[in-house]
């Protein structure tokens, strides 16, 4: 520690901590890296399996998350160590690729690091340890291929898929309702799946939640649910055999792209401007009526005058609908998204058997249900729950179940759980190690 002065003569202290720091080398550096990885693994170990405990996480903003999903826990942890960040990346890649097993891969990686530390203390080089692990991985993979079983399923026989998804939900907070949620997940995946190509597009499954009700009220809707209501309270709340105009153009007069200024100095000029604006609104609404639309869904808003005119002309409308929801509505109803009123035609209208507005509880919350669509390849899972945390955890649990159902459609091979497959692989690796002389035998 030394005393120094700045240009104004004020003293400050220089603390020379850097001189006391030493650089870790060799085995000490390897042990430090292993300790960081094992620390992350120990945090997740208690949340693994059906008896695993949930973790309560608090964000810097004060938001609380309760979950036992490994990817979510690691995503919200503030990790500084680079080796620990690799464990977070491992869990994230497992979540992106498979969708489930995020806790298991981190716990297994921690166990491998623990065993590697013992080998390093015996003087075995890290590269030889990595090669031995790679060899054991290939043996275990081949053994899993041999002991796996294939099962047949179809749109009429979904029980094997439901049973497997129930296994996924057994370790979640929603396990008391796992049978119904597993059936919802399987039916949703089969609705959007192409069984001939063994392809599933999970983007066509919209997961929506609303606070209130019970978890048992969660339902699968063969259509789209939008968290919006009719733009005018006097518009009809139920429309059968709806023909939907899906617009990304606003209900308002066109505006010049350059800066402009309008001087109005007489009442006549103001009246002329107002009549011209009224004419624009009339033409827009009439264009929608001429093509046969019975419902307008618009990405943008419109003012009270346009809203009143739509209600007066008996043309229900929904405004401020997001772009992703518009795409799903277009896919479900078989309609086309129209960017300009001039391009609107009867062929571009979407068709739905029923569009209804539904209210929830004693609040004024309303949502729009678009059901009995021409193309049922877009579905919505509508979750109910007592609070926001319960709904968010149910969404995460359903995401895992949806991914498992998708993976089973791609490859219908399964192995038995409860640790039996892991023990079988361990025996196979141990047997194979006896046939390998040298250091690899110790590592395997």
C-alpha positions as CSV (number, residue, x, y, z in Angstrom):
1,X,0.0,0.0,0.0
2,X,1.4,3.5,-0.9
3,X,0.2,7.1,-0.6
4,X,0.0,9.3,-3.6
5,X,-1.4,12.7,-4.6
6,X,-3.5,13.8,-7.6
7,X,-3.0,17.1,-9.6
8,X,-5.1,19.0,-7.0
9,X,-3.0,17.8,-4.1
10,X,-5.6,15.4,-2.7
11,X,-4.1,12.2,-1.3
12,X,-5.3,8.7,-2.3
13,X,-4.1,5.2,-1.5
14,X,-2.7,2.7,-4.0
15,X,-3.4,-0.9,-2.9
16,X,-1.0,-3.3,-4.5
17,X,-3.1,-6.5,-4.3
18,X,-1.8,-7.7,-7.6
19,X,1.6,-8.4,-6.1
20,X,0.1,-10.9,-3.7
21,X,-1.8,-12.8,-6.4
22,X,-0.3,-15.9,-7.9
23,X,-1.1,-17.6,-11.2
24,X,-2.4,-21.2,-10.8
25,X,-0.5,-23.7,-12.9
26,X,-0.7,-27.4,-13.6
27,X,-2.8,-29.6,-11.3
28,X,-3.9,-26.7,-9.1
29,X,-5.4,-24.9,-12.1
30,X,-7.2,-28.1,-13.2
31,X,-8.6,-28.6,-9.7
32,X,-9.8,-25.0,-9.6
33,X,-11.6,-25.5,-12.9
34,X,-13.1,-28.8,-11.7
35,X,-14.3,-27.2,-8.5
36,X,-16.2,-24.5,-10.5
37,X,-18.0,-27.1,-12.6
38,X,-18.8,-29.3,-9.6
39,X,-20.2,-26.3,-7.7
40,X,-22.8,-25.7,-10.5
41,X,-23.6,-29.4,-10.6
42,X,-24.2,-29.5,-6.8
43,X,-26.7,-26.6,-7.0
44,X,-28.8,-28.6,-9.6
45,X,-28.4,-32.0,-8.0
46,X,-31.1,-31.4,-5.4
47,X,-33.7,-30.6,-8.1
48,X,-33.2,-33.9,-10.1
49,X,-35.8,-36.5,-10.4
50,X,-39.3,-37.0,-8.9
51,X,-38.1,-36.2,-5.4
52,X,-36.2,-33.1,-6.6
53,X,-36.9,-29.8,-4.9
54,X,-37.8,-26.6,-6.5
55,X,-35.5,-23.5,-6.5
56,X,-36.7,-20.0,-5.7
57,X,-34.8,-17.4,-7.8
58,X,-35.0,-13.7,-7.4
59,X,-34.0,-11.4,-10.3
60,X,-32.3,-8.0,-9.9
61,X,-35.7,-6.5,-10.5
62,X,-37.3,-8.4,-7.6
63,X,-39.2,-10.9,-9.8
64,X,-39.5,-14.3,-8.1
65,X,-39.3,-17.5,-10.1
66,X,-40.0,-21.0,-8.6
67,X,-38.9,-23.9,-10.8
68,X,-36.9,-27.1,-11.0
69,X,-36.1,-26.8,-14.7
70,X,-32.3,-26.9,-15.0
71,X,-32.1,-24.6,-18.0
72,X,-34.2,-21.9,-16.3
73,X,-32.2,-22.1,-13.0
74,X,-28.9,-21.8,-14.8
75,X,-30.3,-19.1,-17.2
76,X,-31.2,-16.9,-14.2
77,X,-28.0,-17.6,-12.1
78,X,-25.4,-14.8,-12.1
79,X,-22.3,-16.9,-13.1
80,X,-18.9,-15.2,-13.5
81,X,-16.5,-18.2,-13.7
82,X,-15.8,-19.3,-17.3
83,X,-15.9,-23.0,-16.5
84,X,-19.3,-22.5,-14.8
85,X,-20.5,-20.7,-17.9
86,X,-19.6,-23.7,-20.0
87,X,-22.0,-25.8,-17.8
88,X,-24.7,-23.2,-18.4
89,X,-24.0,-23.5,-22.2
90,X,-24.2,-27.3,-21.9
91,X,-27.7,-27.0,-20.3
92,X,-28.8,-24.4,-22.9
93,X,-27.7,-26.6,-25.9
94,X,-29.6,-29.6,-24.4
95,X,-32.7,-27.4,-24.1
96,X,-32.5,-26.2,-27.7
97,X,-31.7,-29.6,-29.2
98,X,-33.8,-32.0,-27.1
99,X,-36.0,-29.8,-24.9
100,X,-35.7,-32.0,-21.8
101,X,-33.0,-33.5,-19.5
102,X,-31.3,-30.1,-18.8
103,X,-30.7,-31.0,-15.2
104,X,-29.4,-34.5,-15.9
105,X,-26.7,-33.4,-18.3
106,X,-25.2,-30.9,-15.8
107,X,-25.3,-33.4,-12.9
108,X,-23.7,-36.0,-15.1
109,X,-21.0,-33.6,-16.2
110,X,-20.3,-32.7,-12.6
111,X,-19.9,-36.4,-11.7
112,X,-17.5,-36.9,-14.6
113,X,-15.4,-33.9,-13.4
114,X,-15.4,-35.5,-9.9
115,X,-14.0,-38.7,-11.3
116,X,-11.6,-36.9,-13.6
117,X,-10.0,-35.1,-10.6
118,X,-9.1,-38.5,-9.0
119,X,-7.4,-39.6,-12.2
120,X,-5.5,-36.3,-12.5
121,X,-4.2,-36.8,-9.0
122,X,-2.8,-40.1,-10.1
123,X,-0.8,-38.4,-12.8
124,X,-2.9,-39.2,-15.8
125,X,-2.7,-36.5,-18.5
126,X,-6.0,-34.6,-19.1
127,X,-6.0,-35.5,-22.9
128,X,-5.8,-39.2,-22.0
129,X,-8.8,-38.7,-19.6
130,X,-10.8,-37.0,-22.3
131,X,-10.0,-39.8,-24.8
132,X,-11.1,-42.4,-22.3
133,X,-14.4,-40.5,-21.7
134,X,-14.9,-40.3,-25.5
135,X,-14.4,-44.1,-25.8
136,X,-16.8,-44.8,-22.9
137,X,-19.3,-42.5,-24.6
138,X,-19.3,-44.5,-27.8
139,X,-19.6,-47.8,-25.9
140,X,-22.6,-46.4,-23.9
141,X,-24.2,-45.0,-27.1
142,X,-24.0,-48.3,-28.9
143,X,-25.3,-50.2,-25.9
144,X,-28.3,-47.8,-25.7
145,X,-29.1,-48.5,-29.3
146,X,-29.1,-52.3,-28.5
147,X,-31.3,-52.1,-25.5
148,X,-33.8,-49.6,-26.8
149,X,-37.3,-50.6,-27.9
150,X,-39.5,-49.2,-30.6
151,X,-43.2,-48.8,-30.1
152,X,-45.9,-48.1,-32.7
153,X,-48.3,-45.3,-32.4
154,X,-50.9,-43.6,-34.6
155,X,-53.4,-40.8,-34.4
156,X,-55.9,-43.3,-33.0
157,X,-53.4,-45.0,-30.6
158,X,-51.7,-42.2,-28.6
159,X,-51.3,-44.1,-25.3
160,X,-47.6,-44.9,-25.7
161,X,-46.9,-41.2,-26.3
162,X,-49.0,-40.1,-23.4
163,X,-47.2,-42.6,-21.0
164,X,-43.8,-41.2,-22.1
165,X,-44.9,-37.6,-21.6
166,X,-46.3,-38.4,-18.2
167,X,-42.8,-39.6,-17.2
168,X,-41.5,-36.2,-18.2
169,X,-44.1,-34.4,-16.1
170,X,-43.6,-36.6,-13.0
171,X,-40.8,-34.5,-11.7
172,X,-42.6,-31.2,-12.2
173,X,-44.8,-29.2,-9.9
174,X,-47.8,-30.1,-12.1
175,X,-47.4,-33.8,-11.6
176,X,-50.8,-34.2,-9.8
177,X,-52.4,-33.3,-13.2
178,X,-49.9,-35.0,-15.4
179,X,-52.3,-37.3,-17.2
180,X,-54.5,-34.6,-18.6
181,X,-51.5,-32.3,-19.5
182,X,-49.7,-35.2,-21.2
183,X,-52.8,-35.9,-23.4
184,X,-53.0,-32.1,-24.2
185,X,-49.3,-32.1,-25.2
186,X,-49.6,-35.2,-27.4
187,X,-52.8,-34.1,-29.1
188,X,-51.3,-30.6,-29.8
189,X,-48.1,-32.2,-31.4
190,X,-50.1,-34.6,-33.5
191,X,-52.3,-31.8,-34.7
192,X,-49.3,-30.0,-36.2
193,X,-47.2,-33.0,-37.1
194,X,-46.5,-34.4,-40.5
195,X,-46.3,-38.1,-39.7
196,X,-45.1,-39.1,-43.2
197,X,-42.1,-36.9,-43.1
198,X,-41.8,-37.3,-39.3
199,X,-41.6,-33.6,-38.9
200,X,-43.1,-31.3,-36.2
201,X,-43.2,-27.5,-36.2
202,X,-43.7,-26.5,-32.6
203,X,-44.0,-22.8,-33.7
204,X,-47.6,-23.7,-34.8
205,X,-48.5,-24.5,-31.1
206,X,-49.3,-21.3,-29.2
207,X,-49.1,-21.5,-25.4
208,X,-51.3,-18.9,-23.8
209,X,-51.9,-18.4,-20.1
210,X,-54.4,-16.4,-18.0
211,X,-54.4,-16.0,-14.2
212,X,-57.5,-17.4,-12.6
213,X,-59.3,-20.7,-12.5
214,X,-57.7,-24.0,-11.7
215,X,-55.0,-26.0,-13.4
216,X,-57.6,-28.5,-14.4
217,X,-59.3,-25.9,-16.5
218,X,-56.3,-26.0,-18.9
219,X,-57.6,-26.9,-22.4
220,X,-56.5,-27.5,-26.0
221,X,-58.2,-25.3,-28.6
222,X,-58.0,-26.3,-32.2
223,X,-57.6,-22.7,-33.3
224,X,-56.1,-19.5,-32.0
225,X,-56.7,-17.6,-28.8
226,X,-55.8,-13.9,-28.9
227,X,-55.5,-11.8,-25.8
228,X,-57.7,-9.0,-27.3
229,X,-61.4,-8.1,-27.5
230,X,-63.7,-6.4,-29.9
231,X,-62.7,-2.8,-30.5
232,X,-66.2,-1.5,-29.6
233,X,-68.3,-2.8,-26.7
234,X,-71.5,-2.9,-28.8
235,X,-70.0,-5.2,-31.5
236,X,-71.3,-8.8,-31.6
237,X,-69.4,-11.2,-29.3
238,X,-70.1,-14.3,-31.3
239,X,-69.7,-14.7,-35.1
240,X,-70.5,-18.0,-36.9
241,X,-69.0,-18.9,-40.3
242,X,-66.7,-15.9,-40.0
243,X,-64.8,-14.6,-43.1
244,X,-61.8,-12.8,-41.7
245,X,-59.9,-9.9,-43.3
246,X,-56.3,-9.9,-41.9
247,X,-54.8,-6.5,-42.3
248,X,-51.4,-4.9,-41.6
249,X,-52.6,-1.5,-42.9
250,X,-54.1,1.0,-40.5
251,X,-57.7,2.3,-40.7
252,X,-56.7,5.9,-41.3
253,X,-56.1,8.3,-44.2
254,X,-52.8,8.0,-46.0
255,X,-50.0,10.3,-44.7
256,X,-47.3,12.0,-46.8
257,X,-43.8,10.7,-46.2
258,X,-42.3,14.2,-46.2
259,X,-42.9,16.9,-43.7
260,X,-46.1,18.8,-44.4
261,X,-48.2,21.6,-42.9
262,X,-51.9,22.3,-43.5
263,X,-53.2,25.8,-43.0
264,X,-56.9,26.0,-42.2
265,X,-58.2,29.5,-41.8
266,X,-61.9,29.1,-42.6
267,X,-64.7,26.8,-41.4
268,X,-65.3,25.7,-45.0
269,X,-61.8,24.4,-45.4
270,X,-62.1,22.5,-42.1
271,X,-65.4,21.0,-43.2
272,X,-63.8,20.0,-46.6
273,X,-60.9,18.3,-44.8
274,X,-63.3,16.4,-42.4
275,X,-65.5,15.3,-45.3
276,X,-62.4,14.0,-47.2
277,X,-61.3,12.1,-44.1
278,X,-64.8,10.7,-43.7
279,X,-64.7,9.6,-47.3
280,X,-61.4,7.7,-46.8
281,X,-63.0,5.8,-43.8
282,X,-66.1,5.0,-45.8
283,X,-64.1,3.6,-48.7
284,X,-62.0,1.4,-46.4
285,X,-65.0,0.0,-44.6
286,X,-66.9,-0.5,-47.9
287,X,-64.0,-2.3,-49.4
288,X,-64.0,-4.8,-46.5
289,X,-67.8,-5.2,-46.9
290,X,-67.6,-5.6,-50.7
291,X,-65.2,-8.6,-50.5
292,X,-67.6,-10.3,-48.0
293,X,-65.6,-9.9,-44.8
294,X,-67.6,-10.4,-41.5
295,X,-64.6,-9.7,-39.2
296,X,-61.6,-7.5,-39.5
297,X,-58.4,-8.2,-37.6
298,X,-55.9,-5.3,-37.8
299,X,-52.3,-5.1,-36.7
300,X,-52.6,-1.4,-36.0
301,X,-55.1,0.7,-34.1
302,X,-57.8,3.1,-35.4
303,X,-59.4,6.2,-33.9
304,X,-62.9,6.5,-32.5
305,X,-64.4,7.8,-35.7
306,X,-63.3,4.7,-37.6
307,X,-64.3,2.5,-34.7
308,X,-67.8,4.0,-34.6
309,X,-68.2,3.7,-38.4
310,X,-67.2,0.0,-38.2
311,X,-69.8,-0.6,-35.5
312,X,-72.4,1.4,-37.5
313,X,-71.8,-0.7,-40.6
314,X,-72.1,-3.9,-38.6
315,X,-68.5,-4.9,-39.2
316,X,-66.8,-6.3,-36.0
317,X,-63.1,-5.5,-35.7
318,X,-60.1,-6.3,-33.5
319,X,-57.1,-4.0,-33.3
320,X,-53.5,-4.0,-32.0
321,X,-53.0,-7.7,-32.8
322,X,-49.3,-8.8,-32.8
323,X,-47.4,-9.9,-35.9
324,X,-46.8,-13.4,-34.7
325,X,-50.4,-13.9,-33.8
326,X,-51.5,-12.5,-37.2
327,X,-49.3,-15.2,-38.9
328,X,-50.8,-18.0,-36.8
329,X,-54.4,-16.7,-37.5
330,X,-53.5,-16.7,-41.2
331,X,-52.2,-20.2,-41.1
332,X,-55.2,-21.5,-39.1
333,X,-57.9,-19.8,-41.1
334,X,-56.2,-20.2,-44.5
335,X,-56.2,-16.5,-45.1
336,X,-53.6,-14.1,-46.5
337,X,-52.1,-11.1,-44.7
338,X,-53.1,-8.0,-46.7
339,X,-50.7,-5.0,-46.5
340,X,-53.0,-2.6,-48.5
341,X,-56.7,-2.2,-48.9
342,X,-56.3,-2.2,-52.7
343,X,-55.1,-5.8,-52.6
344,X,-58.1,-7.1,-50.6
345,X,-60.1,-9.8,-52.4
346,X,-62.5,-12.6,-51.4
347,X,-59.7,-15.3,-52.0
348,X,-57.5,-13.7,-49.3
349,X,-60.1,-13.9,-46.5
350,X,-59.6,-16.5,-43.8
351,X,-62.5,-18.8,-42.7
352,X,-63.4,-19.9,-39.2
353,X,-66.5,-21.7,-38.1
354,X,-66.8,-19.8,-34.8
355,X,-65.2,-16.6,-33.4
356,X,-66.3,-15.7,-29.9
357,X,-65.3,-13.4,-27.1
358,X,-65.0,-14.9,-23.7
359,X,-64.9,-13.1,-20.3
360,X,-63.0,-14.4,-17.2
361,X,-64.1,-14.1,-13.6
362,X,-65.4,-10.9,-12.1
363,X,-62.7,-8.9,-14.0
364,X,-63.2,-7.3,-17.4
365,X,-60.5,-9.5,-18.9
366,X,-61.6,-10.8,-22.3
367,X,-60.0,-13.0,-24.9
368,X,-60.9,-13.8,-28.5
369,X,-61.3,-17.5,-29.5
370,X,-61.0,-18.3,-33.2
371,X,-62.2,-22.0,-33.5
372,X,-63.3,-24.5,-36.1
373,X,-60.7,-23.2,-38.6
374,X,-60.2,-24.3,-42.1
375,X,-56.7,-25.5,-41.3
376,X,-56.4,-27.1,-37.9
377,X,-52.6,-27.2,-38.1
378,X,-52.4,-24.3,-35.7
379,X,-53.5,-24.9,-32.2
380,X,-53.5,-23.2,-28.8
381,X,-52.9,-24.6,-25.3
382,X,-54.7,-22.3,-22.9
383,X,-53.4,-22.6,-19.3
384,X,-55.2,-21.5,-16.2
385,X,-53.7,-21.2,-12.8
386,X,-54.0,-19.5,-9.4
387,X,-51.1,-17.1,-10.0
388,X,-48.5,-16.0,-12.6
389,X,-45.7,-18.2,-11.2
390,X,-47.9,-21.3,-11.5
391,X,-48.7,-20.5,-15.1
392,X,-45.1,-19.8,-16.0
393,X,-44.0,-23.1,-14.5
394,X,-46.8,-25.0,-16.3
395,X,-45.6,-23.4,-19.5
396,X,-42.1,-24.7,-18.9
397,X,-43.4,-28.1,-18.0
398,X,-45.5,-28.3,-21.1
399,X,-42.6,-27.2,-23.2
400,X,-40.6,-30.2,-22.0
401,X,-43.6,-32.5,-22.7
402,X,-44.1,-31.1,-26.2
403,X,-40.4,-31.6,-27.0
404,X,-40.5,-35.2,-25.8
405,X,-43.6,-35.9,-28.0
406,X,-41.9,-34.3,-31.0
407,X,-38.7,-36.4,-30.4
408,X,-40.7,-39.6,-30.2
409,X,-42.4,-38.8,-33.5
410,X,-39.0,-38.3,-35.1
411,X,-37.5,-41.4,-33.5
412,X,-39.9,-43.8,-31.6
413,X,-37.1,-45.6,-29.7
414,X,-37.3,-45.6,-25.9
415,X,-35.3,-47.0,-23.0
416,X,-36.6,-47.7,-19.5
417,X,-36.1,-45.0,-16.9
418,X,-35.5,-44.9,-13.1
419,X,-31.8,-45.2,-13.6
420,X,-32.0,-48.7,-15.2
421,X,-30.6,-47.5,-18.6
422,X,-27.7,-45.7,-16.9
423,X,-26.8,-48.8,-14.7
424,X,-27.0,-51.0,-17.8
425,X,-24.6,-48.6,-19.7
426,X,-22.3,-48.6,-16.6
427,X,-22.1,-52.4,-16.7
428,X,-21.4,-52.4,-20.5
429,X,-18.6,-49.8,-20.1
430,X,-17.1,-51.8,-17.2
431,X,-17.2,-55.0,-19.3
432,X,-15.6,-53.3,-22.3
433,X,-12.9,-51.7,-20.1
434,X,-11.6,-55.2,-19.2
435,X,-10.8,-55.7,-22.9
436,X,-8.7,-52.6,-23.2
437,X,-5.2,-52.8,-21.7
438,X,-3.4,-49.7,-20.5
439,X,-4.6,-46.3,-19.1
440,X,-8.0,-46.5,-20.9
441,X,-9.0,-49.4,-18.7
442,X,-8.6,-47.2,-15.6
443,X,-10.5,-44.2,-17.1
444,X,-13.4,-46.3,-18.4
